[in-house]
């Protein structure tokens, strides 16, 4: 990855994140490297750094970043809101995702914002223990059921609202499952991480969210001839996320400064502090 793209992103983020220049440069290297390498694994990210610096030295630098950097749990949230241009009412989806690191299972409860062209995590928390509801708890929540046949099978949605709206709501909620796909094997390969420490994982999740937000913003900003074509069944040949993701990866190789243009949105918008009422 060209050093000029790291420098350009550093200049954009330096007024926003309270880190030293060297630490912030490493943060930019990680976010850009995640997209370029399609991985969160530090050994892969270390290989993305250009120049004469040895890969082993870069790898240790990335390790030290995750070991020593301390940021608030929600430090990335205002950046994401401004990067995505979120205004007015938001459609939010909540679900849990998990993956295995050796014999350790990592589980996160994720709250994501969903739009027609992107879905991006905003808030997340580590789930300890098994985290499953028991039968009595599920029965207590059972008020209505909506159902729809799916090619010989049935989609059954348990709901406490009117069945007529349940399926449409569930369709929107399904976007968070697609988000987990964006973060995992089809996208950034989140399962590649070997981190198990909750604090380091939390920091990594923030960086993943920035990378996903970058791809989502690119998908929203580059429609028209870059819009994913539709197949005969009417669905897109690839997702909007993948369109934005592929666009950035291509530009990182052909026109690096154009690749980070979506980040310019941050400098043109006033900071936004989300409020929960």
SEFI-562964 format. One record per residue (C-alpha): x, y, z. Coordinates in steps of 0.2 Angstrom, whole numbers. Layout:
// SEFI-562964
R,X,Y,Z
R,X,Y,Z $
...
// end
This chain:
// SEFI-562964
R,X,Y,Z
R,0,0,0 $
R,7,17,-5 $
R,13,28,10 $
R,4,43,3 $
R,-13,35,6 $
R,-9,32,25 $
R,-2,50,26 $
R,-18,57,18 $
R,-30,47,30 $
R,-19,52,45 $
R,-21,71,40 $
R,-40,68,40 $
R,-41,59,56 $
R,-28,68,67 $
R,-40,81,73 $
R,-53,68,77 $
R,-43,55,87 $
R,-32,59,102 $
R,-17,48,98 $
R,1,52,94 $
R,6,54,76 $
R,15,37,76 $
R,0,28,84 $
R,-12,36,72 $
R,-2,31,58 $
R,-3,13,64 $
R,-21,15,65 $
R,-23,21,47 $
R,-11,6,42 $
R,-23,-6,50 $
R,-39,1,43 $
R,-32,2,25 $
R,-23,-14,27 $
R,-39,-23,32 $
R,-47,-18,16 $
R,-32,-21,5 $
R,-28,-38,12 $
R,-46,-43,16 $
R,-40,-49,33 $
R,-38,-43,51 $
R,-24,-55,54 $
R,-9,-45,59 $
R,4,-55,50 $
R,-6,-51,34 $
R,-8,-33,38 $
R,11,-31,41 $
R,14,-37,23 $
R,3,-23,16 $
R,16,-9,22 $
R,27,-3,8 $
R,45,3,9 $
R,60,-5,16 $
R,54,-8,33 $
R,55,-27,37 $
R,38,-36,39 $
R,43,-43,56 $
R,46,-25,62 $
R,29,-19,56 $
R,21,-34,64 $
R,28,-30,81 $
R,22,-12,78 $
R,4,-18,76 $
R,5,-29,91 $
R,11,-15,102 $
R,-3,-4,95 $
R,-16,-17,101 $
R,-7,-20,117 $
R,-4,-2,123 $
R,-17,10,115 $
R,-32,14,126 $
R,-47,22,118 $
R,-65,24,125 $
R,-77,10,120 $
R,-87,22,109 $
R,-73,32,102 $
R,-77,27,84 $
R,-96,30,85 $
R,-95,49,81 $
R,-83,46,66 $
R,-95,32,59 $
R,-110,43,60 $
R,-101,57,51 $
R,-93,46,38 $
R,-110,38,34 $
R,-119,54,34 $
R,-132,47,46 $
R,-147,60,48 $
R,-165,59,54 $
R,-172,42,59 $
R,-161,27,59 $
R,-166,9,56 $
R,-156,-1,69 $
R,-154,-20,70 $
R,-148,-30,85 $
R,-141,-48,85 $
R,-126,-58,91 $
R,-112,-65,81 $
R,-98,-77,86 $
R,-83,-86,80 $
R,-70,-99,87 $
R,-52,-95,91 $
R,-45,-112,95 $
R,-56,-119,109 $
R,-61,-101,114 $
R,-78,-95,107 $
R,-79,-76,105 $
R,-97,-69,106 $
R,-102,-51,103 $
R,-119,-43,104 $
R,-120,-30,90 $
R,-131,-15,86 $
R,-130,-10,68 $
R,-137,4,57 $
R,-146,-2,41 $
R,-149,7,25 $
R,-153,2,8 $
R,-135,2,3 $
R,-125,-2,18 $
R,-126,-10,36 $
R,-112,-5,48 $
R,-110,-9,67 $
R,-111,6,79 $
R,-111,-2,96 $
R,-106,-19,102 $
R,-102,-28,118 $
R,-94,-45,123 $
R,-106,-58,128 $
R,-99,-69,142 $
R,-105,-87,146 $
R,-117,-96,134 $
R,-128,-82,131 $
R,-144,-92,126 $
R,-162,-89,131 $
R,-171,-104,139 $
R,-187,-111,133 $
R,-198,-103,147 $
R,-190,-86,142 $
R,-195,-88,123 $
R,-212,-94,127 $
R,-215,-79,138 $
R,-211,-68,123 $
R,-222,-78,111 $
R,-238,-67,107 $
R,-240,-69,88 $
R,-232,-79,74 $
R,-230,-74,56 $
R,-226,-88,43 $
R,-221,-89,24 $
R,-218,-104,13 $
R,-200,-104,5 $
R,-199,-117,-9 $
R,-206,-131,1 $
R,-200,-125,18 $
R,-207,-112,30 $
R,-200,-96,37 $
R,-208,-94,54 $
R,-206,-77,64 $
R,-210,-76,82 $
R,-216,-59,85 $
R,-225,-48,98 $
R,-232,-36,85 $
R,-245,-38,71 $
R,-241,-53,60 $
R,-244,-42,44 $
R,-229,-32,48 $
R,-218,-45,56 $
R,-211,-52,40 $
R,-206,-35,32 $
R,-198,-30,49 $
R,-188,-47,49 $
R,-183,-44,31 $
R,-175,-28,36 $
R,-167,-36,51 $
R,-159,-49,40 $
R,-147,-35,35 $
R,-137,-38,51 $
R,-134,-56,46 $
R,-127,-49,30 $
R,-116,-37,40 $
R,-109,-52,49 $
R,-105,-59,32 $
R,-96,-43,27 $
R,-85,-44,43 $
R,-81,-62,41 $
R,-76,-74,27 $
R,-84,-65,12 $
R,-77,-48,17 $
R,-64,-44,31 $
R,-61,-62,38 $
R,-64,-57,56 $
R,-61,-75,61 $
R,-43,-73,56 $
R,-39,-64,72 $
R,-30,-73,85 $
R,-35,-60,99 $
R,-45,-66,114 $
R,-42,-52,126 $
R,-58,-42,128 $
R,-50,-25,127 $
R,-40,-29,112 $
R,-55,-37,103 $
R,-65,-21,107 $
R,-52,-10,99 $
R,-51,-22,84 $
R,-70,-21,82 $
R,-69,-2,81 $
R,-56,-3,67 $
R,-67,-16,58 $
R,-82,-5,60 $
R,-72,10,52 $
R,-67,-2,37 $
R,-85,-7,35 $
R,-91,11,36 $
R,-78,16,23 $
R,-84,2,11 $
R,-102,7,15 $
R,-100,25,11 $
R,-91,21,-5 $
R,-106,10,-10 $
R,-117,25,-7 $
R,-106,38,-16 $
R,-102,28,-31 $
R,-118,23,-39 $
R,-123,24,-57 $
R,-111,14,-69 $
R,-103,6,-53 $
R,-120,0,-47 $
R,-120,-19,-46 $
R,-130,-27,-60 $
R,-145,-37,-57 $
R,-148,-55,-63 $
R,-163,-62,-71 $
R,-171,-66,-54 $
R,-170,-47,-50 $
R,-157,-48,-36 $
R,-140,-39,-37 $
R,-126,-50,-44 $
R,-116,-44,-29 $
R,-120,-34,-13 $
R,-119,-15,-12 $
R,-106,-18,2 $
R,-95,-29,-10 $
R,-97,-15,-24 $
R,-90,-2,-12 $
R,-77,-14,-5 $
R,-71,-19,-22 $
R,-71,-1,-28 $
R,-59,4,-14 $
R,-48,-11,-16 $
R,-46,-7,-34 $
R,-42,12,-31 $
R,-30,8,-18 $
R,-20,0,-32 $
R,-24,12,-46 $
R,-28,28,-38 $
R,-25,28,-19 $
R,-30,46,-15 $
R,-47,43,-24 $
R,-49,27,-13 $
R,-50,38,3 $
R,-61,51,-4 $
R,-76,45,7 $
R,-66,50,22 $
R,-67,68,17 $
R,-85,68,23 $
R,-79,69,41 $
R,-70,86,38 $
R,-86,94,31 $
R,-98,89,45 $
R,-100,95,62 $
R,-97,82,76 $
R,-113,72,81 $
R,-116,66,98 $
R,-129,52,98 $
R,-142,53,111 $
R,-153,39,118 $
R,-169,44,126 $
// end
